[in-house]
């Protein structure tokens, strides 16, 4: 699997509760979520700069934005996209979907969702120049499954220090994955760090 130089996995910002709109795929961000979305670029750039990493706004030509096609994920990245002059690309493999598997304990579901999300990540990373940054916005069940899939492929430093319980990552929060020890090789192990959501 291809991995970008810097990978930011963002759980979508606050978007009210399920059942407030007829089609949950169209559920918009609420007021709190819109504030988070507008603060996201400065928040992430502050975190990157504090770690000695290139901020996203430093060279937008080396940044990709990818989201689940559900409105709340696209809307989380749209203010950032506008500030950077980029488009938000979407991939259905990052969406919350019914899992076509018989299972009572959730493990097959997570494996299915992680494999789909991994394929979306691979395709997006392939389109970016070497060492670029990719911001991926998806859901609270998709992102932990993706991180677990990356760990299973031996792409992450062990132990992975974040809690991968589904939906444990707060809305608007992120996981930052960067090469261990500042490496630049796309096959280097990635360390994972949780970033709090914007205020």
C-alpha positions, 0 to 999 in steps of 0.5 A, a space after each residue: 500500500 502506498 502511504 503519503 509522507 504525512 497522513 492526517 486521518 480526521 473524523 468528521 466534525 459535529 453534525 447533530 444526531 442521526 434521524 434529524 434528516 431523512 437521508 443520513 448521507 445528507 446530514 450537514 454539520 451543525 454550528 459546532 461542526 462548522 466552527 471546527 471545520 473553519 478552524 481545522 487548517 490552522 489547527 492542523 498546521 499548528 500541530 504540524 509546525 510544532 512537530 517540525 513538519 511542513 504545514 499544509 498551507 506551506 505548499 498546497 501543491 503537495 497536499 491532497 484532500 480526500 473524504 467520504 462522500 457523505 455531506 458531513 465529511 465533505 463539509 469538514 474539509 471544504 473550508 480547508 479546500 477553499 483556503 488551499 485552493 484545492 478540491 475535496 476528492 471523494 471515495 465511496 470506500 470511505 463511507 459508512 455502508 452496510 456490511 454484507 457479512 454475517 457477524 455478531 461481534 464486529 470483527 468481520 465488519 471492521 476487517 471489511 471496512 478497513 480493507 475498503 478504506 485502505 484501497 481508497 488510501 492507496 489510490 489517493 496516495 498514488 496520485 500524490 508526489 513523493 513526500 506529500 501530505 494527505 488529509 482524509 476525512 471519514 467516520 468513527 468506525 472507518 478510521 479505526 478499521 483503517 489504522 488497524 489494517 495498516 498495523 496488520 500490514 506492518 506499516 505502523 510502529 508498535 505498539 500503536 498508542 491510540 485507542 482504536 475502539 470504534 467512535 472513540 476518536 472525538 468528532 473533529 479530532 485527528 490521527 497524525 501518521 508520519 514516518 518514524 524518525 523523520 524518514 522519507 522512504 514511503 515504506 518507512 514505519 509510521 508513528 501514530 499520534 492523536 490530535 485533539 479537535 479544534 476548539 
